[in-house]
């Protein structure tokens, strides 16, 4: 009895796992398992002599070089007006190197095809014997093994899935008017023969777009009680179950992109991802904030090991819902943010009225059911190019201005507030301010900092090269109303203090404030420095450099009367002479 119950539970669990990985479509318009032979098919390139039925599958044997055979549904079994669709089938390649699937077949002069050769696929559209679009990407169909292929055509976008795993998405205006039938096809190039079998043909119209994102919960007992980041420092409940919504969402998105294992073979889960982030110099920033850019480095490292895709990070600045829709329609799930929570957007209703979601904290699957405002949409886009970034992070109290070397604002700089949670009044985590600058141009950047009250500050700076390798360039010390300006050179990753608006008057103000707030602890040190600064203030401009050097030497002499932050702060208030 117990064994039967366990078996039933296992089967039920498997059913839900399989169901959750399918792409939802609305209506079946064509299907065939070849149990009645080729009753539903017509042969358009020959009389069908290469085709037979073997072991319940259609079998194509092409013996001659540079030959093609193809079958498409008969008119009475097809809806000619169909354009957007999901076409899936099983393919068993047995011999040869060419594997072909056709769709949007109108006639022998106008058709689309996906052609697999070696470790790559090639997507082409032919219109009136003219090549209108041509795309390629890495993917293969295993020989002597059944492969489940899905082609999804939605408006101007073609998405290709092998065994329910996305391998490529291509967008072109040429696909908009592509209508016609699906086809099964076999051919040879210079290598012959080709032997390939097809089965379980299924064509469905598209309705709501739902991507096969695995569903994971932060409350899963496998990791729910593990400590999230170093949360014991700022939470009485420091577990993944409490704080791991972004972490779990990230794990789901990585797994969707077939980034399943670390380089050592360890499976990627919320638990192992948490460990990886903790062990990075930039994995978690602030109080428990995931640094999404560090994850692009992880995708690159894993890509070098397994050939999986590298991911480039992006965040919506405005129009968050539209950004989510665009990403999902391009077969890329997004990480959605609401006040105090993160979740995965995986689908779009046909009328674009709502999103389908995987919520790591609940079983809700429609965004509207959360009754929350959408505050951002974060994407991970397959990339083989540039993962470079500059990231800045600081407290809300610190005013930071980042410009180019000429003092101009940088249009691509994204500045936003963030905190791990705002929902639980008993555990309010202070807001952090983050500045993202993707693909920074080489050169110098000016970074000025100030705050209303003279007190310690910390500005975290992370510099990333095109491979997402990181160099931390953190700056800390004291600052008040007299701002401090840093000059950052990228990609050299050098940073130095400059003071374009310096004066002895401002130095005296900083000195006086440091003494009043007891950062400068000795009266005689303050008196001596203040007296020399007064002389300098009233001296001629030609003597400014000499007085500056004298004050620097005095600051070094009296360094025992202040901490290092105060020492560096006062030095920063003096003019720089080259």
C-alpha positions in Angstrom: 0.0 0.0 0.0 2.7 2.4 1.0 4.8 1.5 -2.1 1.7 2.2 -4.3 1.2 5.5 -2.6 4.8 6.5 -3.1 4.6 5.5 -6.8 1.4 7.5 -7.3 3.1 10.6 -5.7 6.2 10.2 -7.9 4.0 9.9 -11.0 2.0 12.9 -10.0 5.1 14.9 -9.3 6.6 14.0 -12.6 3.4 15.0 -14.3 3.5 18.5 -12.8 7.2 18.9 -13.6 6.6 17.9 -17.2 3.5 20.1 -17.5 5.3 23.1 -16.1 8.0 22.9 -18.8 5.7 23.0 -21.8 5.0 26.0 -23.9 1.3 26.7 -23.8 -0.6 27.0 -27.0 -4.3 27.2 -27.6 -5.7 25.0 -30.4 -4.3 21.9 -32.2 -4.6 22.5 -36.0 -2.6 19.5 -37.2 -1.2 16.3 -35.7 0.0 13.0 -37.0 1.8 10.0 -35.5 1.9 8.1 -38.8 -0.3 5.3 -37.5 -2.1 5.7 -40.8 1.0 6.0 -42.9 1.2 9.1 -45.1 -2.6 9.6 -45.4 -2.4 13.3 -44.4 0.7 14.1 -46.5 1.6 15.1 -50.0 5.1 14.9 -51.5 6.1 18.1 -53.2 9.6 17.4 -54.5 9.1 13.8 -55.8 6.6 11.0 -55.7 7.5 10.0 -52.2 9.7 7.0 -53.1 12.3 7.9 -50.4 9.6 7.6 -47.6 8.5 4.5 -45.7 7.1 3.7 -42.3 9.5 1.9 -39.9 8.7 1.2 -36.3 5.7 3.6 -36.4 7.8 6.5 -37.6 8.1 8.1 -41.0 11.5 7.2 -42.5 13.3 9.2 -45.2 16.2 7.5 -47.0 18.0 9.8 -49.5 20.8 8.0 -51.3 21.9 10.5 -54.0 24.1 13.5 -53.3 22.6 17.0 -53.5 19.1 15.7 -53.3 16.0 16.8 -51.3 12.7 15.1 -50.5 9.9 16.9 -48.7 6.3 16.2 -47.5 3.7 18.8 -46.4 0.1 18.4 -45.1 -2.6 18.0 -47.7 -4.9 20.9 -48.1 -7.9 19.2 -46.5 -5.9 18.7 -43.3 -4.5 22.2 -43.1 -5.7 25.8 -42.3 -4.2 27.9 -45.0 -4.6 31.2 -43.2 -2.4 30.1 -40.2 0.7 32.3 -39.6 1.7 32.3 -36.0 2.1 28.7 -34.6 4.0 26.3 -32.6 5.3 23.3 -34.6 6.8 20.4 -32.6 8.0 16.9 -33.6 10.4 14.1 -32.8 13.4 13.6 -35.0 15.6 10.6 -35.1 18.7 11.1 -37.3 20.4 7.8 -38.2 22.8 8.7 -41.0 24.2 11.7 -42.9 25.0 15.2 -41.7 22.0 17.3 -43.0 18.8 17.6 -40.9 16.0 19.8 -42.3 12.7 21.1 -41.1 10.5 23.4 -43.1 7.6 25.7 -42.2 5.7 28.6 -43.8 5.8 26.5 -47.0 3.7 28.1 -49.7 5.3 26.4 -52.7 8.7 25.4 -54.0 9.7 29.0 -54.5 8.6 30.4 -51.1 9.3 28.6 -47.8 11.2 28.8 -44.5 13.7 26.2 -43.3 15.8 25.3 -40.3 18.9 23.3 -41.5 21.1 21.5 -38.9 24.7 20.7 -39.9 27.3 19.6 -37.4 27.1 21.8 -34.3 25.1 24.6 -35.9 21.7 25.4 -37.3 20.8 27.8 -40.2 17.5 29.5 -40.5 16.5 30.8 -43.9 13.5 32.3 -45.6 13.1 32.1 -49.3 10.5 34.2 -51.1 10.0 33.8 -54.8 13.4 32.1 -55.0 15.0 35.1 -53.3 16.8 34.7 -49.9 15.0 37.2 -47.6 16.5 36.3 -44.2 19.4 34.1 -43.0 20.4 33.4 -39.4 22.5 30.8 -37.6 23.5 29.7 -34.1 25.1 26.8 -32.2 22.9 23.7 -31.8 22.8 20.1 -33.0 20.5 17.2 -33.3 22.0 14.1 -31.7 22.5 11.1 -34.1 20.9 7.8 -33.1 18.8 9.6 -30.5 15.3 11.0 -30.6 15.3 14.8 -30.4 12.2 16.8 -29.6 12.3 20.0 -31.8 9.9 22.9 -31.4 9.7 25.9 -33.7 7.7 28.8 -32.5 6.7 31.5 -34.9 5.1 34.6 -33.3 4.7 37.6 -35.6 8.3 38.6 -36.6 10.1 36.3 -34.2 11.2 32.6 -34.6 12.3 30.7 -31.5 13.9 27.3 -31.7 13.8 24.7 -28.8 15.5 21.3 -28.7 14.2 19.0 -26.0 12.2 22.0 -24.5 15.5 24.0 -24.2 15.7 27.4 -26.0 18.7 27.3 -28.4 18.0 30.4 -30.5 15.6 33.3 -31.1 15.7 35.4 -34.3 13.7 38.5 -35.2 13.1 39.9 -38.7 10.4 41.8 -40.5 10.6 39.1 -43.2 8.9 36.6 -40.9 5.8 38.8 -40.5 4.2 37.7 -43.8 5.4 34.2 -43.7 2.4 31.9 -44.0 2.0 28.3 -45.2 2.3 24.7 -44.2 4.8 22.9 -42.1 7.0 20.2 -43.7 9.2 17.2 -43.0 12.2 17.2 -45.1 15.4 15.2 -45.8 18.4 16.0 -48.0 22.0 15.4 -48.8 24.8 17.7 -49.7 28.2 16.3 -50.6 27.7 13.5 -48.1 25.3 10.7 -48.7 23.1 8.9 -47.8 20.9 10.6 -45.3 18.5 8.6 -43.1 16.1 10.4 -40.7 12.9 9.5 -39.0 10.0 11.8 -37.9 7.2 11.2 -35.5 4.6 12.9 -33.2 3.9 15.9 -35.4 1.9 18.6 -33.6 1.0 22.1 -34.8 -0.9 24.4 -32.5 -2.0 28.0 -32.8 -0.4 30.4 -30.3 -2.5 31.9 -27.6 -0.9 33.2 -24.4 2.9 33.1 -24.7 4.4 31.1 -21.8 8.1 30.1 -21.6 9.2 26.8 -20.1 10.8 28.3 -17.0 11.4 25.8 -14.2 9.4 26.7 -11.0 11.5 26.9 -7.9 10.5 28.1 -4.4 12.6 29.9 -1.8 10.7 27.9 0.8 11.9 24.6 -0.6 13.2 22.5 2.4 16.4 21.7 0.4 17.7 25.2 1.0 15.0 27.2 2.9 16.9 27.2 6.2 20.3 28.1 4.8 21.7 31.5 5.6 21.2 34.0 2.9 24.4 36.0 2.2 25.5 37.2 5.6 22.0 38.1 6.7 22.7 37.4 10.4 24.4 40.8 10.4 21.1 42.6 9.6 18.2 40.2 10.2 16.8 38.1 13.0 15.6 35.7 10.3 18.6 35.3 8.0 17.4 32.4 5.8 16.9 31.9 2.1 13.2 31.3 2.9 13.0 34.9 4.2 15.2 36.8 1.8 15.8 34.5 -1.2 13.2 35.7 -3.7 15.7 37.4 -6.1 18.2 34.5 -5.6 15.5 31.9 -6.5 14.3 34.0 -9.4 17.9 34.2 -10.7 18.3 30.4 -10.4 15.1 29.8 -12.4 16.3 32.2 -15.2 19.8 30.6 -15.4 18.3 27.1 -15.6 15.9 28.2 -18.3 18.9 29.3 -20.4 20.4 25.8 -19.8 23.0 27.1 -17.4 22.5 24.1 -15.1 25.9 23.4 -13.6 28.9 25.2 -12.3 32.3 24.4 -13.9 32.9 21.7 -11.3 29.7 20.0 -12.2 27.7 21.1 -9.2 24.0 21.8 -10.0 22.9 25.4 -10.0 20.2 25.9 -7.3 19.3 28.7 -5.0 21.6 27.1 -2.4 24.7 26.7 -4.6 24.1 30.0 -6.3 24.0 31.7 -2.8 27.4 30.1 -2.0 28.9 31.2 -5.2 27.7 34.8 -4.7 29.1 34.8 -1.1 32.5 33.7 -2.3 32.8 36.5 -5.0 34.2 40.0 -4.2 31.1 41.4 -5.9 28.4 38.8 -5.6 26.3 40.5 -2.9 26.5 44.3 -2.5 25.0 46.5 0.2 22.9 44.6 2.6 22.0 41.4 0.7 21.5 42.9 -2.8 22.4 40.5 -5.6 24.9 42.1 -8.0 23.3 41.0 -11.3 26.5 42.0 -13.2 28.6 39.4 -11.3 26.2 36.8 -12.7 27.2 37.7 -16.2 30.7 36.7 -15.3 29.4 33.4 -14.0 27.5 32.8 -17.3 30.8 33.5 -19.2 32.8 31.1 -17.0 30.2 28.3 -17.5 30.1 29.1 -21.2 33.8 28.5 -21.5 33.3 25.1 -19.8 30.1 23.8 -21.4 29.5 26.0 -24.5 26.3 27.4 -23.0 25.3 31.0 -23.7 26.8 34.1 -22.1 24.3 36.4 -20.6 24.3 40.2 -20.8 22.4 42.1 -18.0 19.9 44.8 -18.6 17.3 46.7 -16.5 14.3 48.7 -17.6 14.5 52.4 -16.8 10.9 53.2 -17.9 8.0 51.3 -19.3 8.7 48.2 -17.2 5.6 46.3 -18.3 6.4 46.8 -22.0 10.0 45.8 -21.4 8.8 42.6 -19.8 6.5 41.9 -22.8 9.2 42.5 -25.3 11.7 40.2 -23.6 9.2 37.4 -23.1 8.1 37.7 -26.8 11.7 37.2 -27.7 11.7 34.0 -25.6 13.6 35.5 -22.7 12.1 35.4 -19.2 12.5 38.5 -17.0 13.1 39.1 -13.3 10.2 41.3 -12.2 10.5 43.6 -9.1 7.7 44.8 -6.9 8.1 46.7 -3.6 10.1 44.2 -1.5 9.9 41.2 -3.8 11.3 39.6 -6.9 9.8 37.0 -9.2 10.0 35.7 -12.8 7.9 36.9 -15.7 7.6 33.9 -18.1 4.5 34.6 -20.2 2.2 37.3 -21.8 -1.5 37.2 -22.4 -2.5 37.5 -26.0 -4.1 40.9 -25.4 -1.0 42.1 -23.4 -3.2 42.7 -20.4 -1.1 40.7 -17.9 1.9 38.5 -17.4 2.3 34.9 -16.3 4.8 34.5 -13.5 6.7 32.0 -11.4 6.5 33.5 -7.9 9.2 32.0 -5.6 7.1 32.7 -2.5 3.6 31.6 -3.6 1.7 29.5 -6.2 0.2 32.6 -7.9 0.8 32.5 -11.6 -0.8 35.7 -12.8 1.0 39.0 -12.0 -2.3 40.9 -11.4 -3.1 38.5 -8.6 -0.2 39.9 -6.6 -1.9 43.3 -6.4 1.5 45.0 -6.5 3.2 47.7 -8.6 5.8 46.7 -11.1 8.9 48.7 -10.4 11.5 47.1 -12.7 12.1 44.4 -15.2 15.6 42.9 -15.4 16.7 40.9 -18.3 19.5 38.5 -19.2 20.1 38.5 -22.9 22.3 35.9 -24.7 25.5 37.7 -25.7 28.8 36.8 -27.3 30.2 40.3 -27.1 30.7 42.9 -24.4 29.9 42.4 -20.7 31.7 45.5 -19.5 30.1 47.7 -16.8 30.7 50.3 -14.2 28.7 49.9 -11.0 28.5 52.4 -8.1 26.7 51.9 -4.8 26.3 54.1 -1.7 23.8 55.0 1.0 20.9 57.3 0.4 22.4 60.1 2.5 25.5 60.4 0.3 25.0 62.7 -2.8 27.0 61.3 -5.7 27.3 62.9 -9.2 29.0 61.0 -12.0 29.9 62.8 -15.2 32.3 62.4 -18.1 35.7 64.2 -18.1 34.1 67.4 -19.4 31.4 67.5 -16.6 28.6 66.3 -18.9 25.9 64.0 -17.8 26.1 60.4 -19.2 22.8 59.5 -21.0 23.3 55.7 -20.5 23.8 56.0 -16.7 20.9 54.4 -14.8 20.5 55.6 -11.2 17.9 54.0 -8.9 17.2 53.2 -5.3 17.1 49.6 -4.1 16.8 47.6 -0.9 16.4 43.9 -0.3 12.9 44.5 1.3 10.5 47.1 2.3 7.5 45.0 3.2 8.3 44.0 6.8 8.1 47.1 9.1 10.1 45.2 11.8 13.1 44.6 9.4 13.4 47.7 7.3 16.7 47.6 5.4 18.1 51.0 4.5 17.8 52.1 0.9 20.9 52.0 -1.3 21.5 54.0 -4.4 22.9 52.2 -7.4 24.4 53.6 -10.6 24.7 51.3 -13.6 26.8 52.3 -16.6 26.8 49.5 -19.3 29.6 49.4 -21.8 31.5 52.4 -20.5 33.6 54.2 -23.1 37.3 54.4 -22.5 38.4 57.6 -20.7 38.0 59.5 -17.5 35.0 59.9 -15.3 34.4 62.5 -12.6 32.8 61.4 -9.4 31.9 64.0 -6.7 30.5 63.1 -3.3 29.1 65.2 -0.5 26.5 65.0 2.3 24.7 67.4 4.7 26.6 66.3 7.8 30.4 65.7 8.1 30.6 61.9 8.8 32.1 58.8 7.3 31.1 57.6 3.9 31.7 54.6 1.7 31.3 54.6 -2.1 31.6 51.1 -3.6 32.9 51.1 -7.2 33.1 47.9 -9.3 34.8 48.1 -12.7 34.1 45.3 -15.2 36.0 44.5 -18.5 34.4 42.9 -21.5 34.6 39.5 -19.9 33.0 40.8 -16.7 36.2 40.4 -14.7 35.9 42.8 -11.8 38.2 45.3 -10.1 36.8 46.9 -6.9 37.8 50.5 -6.6 36.0 51.4 -3.3 36.5 54.9 -1.8 35.8 55.8 1.8 36.5 58.5 4.4 34.9 61.6 5.7 32.8 64.1 3.7 30.4 66.9 4.4 29.2 69.9 2.4 32.6 70.4 1.0 32.5 67.8 -1.8 35.3 65.5 -2.7 35.9 64.7 -6.4 37.5 61.6 -7.7 38.9 61.0 -11.2 38.4 57.4 -12.5 40.3 56.3 -15.5 38.7 53.3 -17.4 39.8 50.7 -18.3 43.1 51.4 -16.5 41.1 51.3 -13.2 43.0 54.0 -11.5 41.3 56.5 -9.3 42.6 59.7 -7.6 41.3 62.6 -5.6 41.1 66.0 -7.3 39.6 69.2 -6.0 38.7 71.6 -8.8 37.0 74.0 -6.4 39.5 74.1 -3.7 40.5 77.1 -1.6 42.1 77.8 1.8 38.7 79.1 3.0 37.1 75.8 2.3 40.0 74.0 4.0 39.4 76.1 7.1 35.7 75.3 7.0 36.5 71.6 6.8 39.2 71.9 9.6 36.8 73.7 11.9 34.0 71.2 11.3 36.3 68.3 12.0 37.4 69.8 15.3 33.8 70.7 16.3 32.7 67.1 15.7 35.8 65.7 17.5 37.2 64.0 14.4 40.3 66.1 15.1 40.9 65.4 18.7 43.8 67.8 19.9 43.2 71.5 20.4 46.9 72.4 19.8 46.8 70.6 16.4 43.7 72.4 15.4 45.1 75.8 16.5 48.4 75.3 14.6 46.7 74.1 11.4 44.1 76.9 11.6 46.7 79.6 12.1 48.7 78.5 9.0 45.5 78.2 7.0 44.7 81.8 7.9 48.1 83.0 6.8 47.7 81.1 3.6 44.2 82.6 3.0 45.7 86.1 3.2 48.9 85.3 1.3 49.5 86.1 -2.4 48.6 83.5 -5.0 52.2 82.9 -5.8 52.7 81.4 -2.3 49.7 79.1 -2.5 51.6 76.0 -3.4 54.2 76.6 -0.6 51.4 77.0 2.0 49.6 73.9 0.6 52.7 71.8 1.0 53.3 73.2 4.5 49.7 72.2 5.5 50.1 68.7 4.1 53.3 68.3 6.2 51.5 69.5 9.3 48.6 67.1 8.6 51.1 64.3 8.4 52.8 65.4 11.6 49.5 65.6 13.5 48.1 62.4 12.1 48.2 60.8 15.6 45.5 63.4 16.5 42.9 62.1 14.1 41.8 58.9 12.4 42.8 58.0 8.9 39.4 59.0 7.4 39.8 62.5 8.9 43.4 62.7 7.7 42.4 61.8 4.1 39.4 64.1 4.2 41.5 67.1 5.2 44.1 66.3 2.6 41.4 66.1 0.0 40.4 69.7 0.8 43.8 71.1 -0.2 44.5 72.1 -3.7 46.5 69.8 -5.9 49.6 71.1 -7.6 51.3 69.1 -10.3 
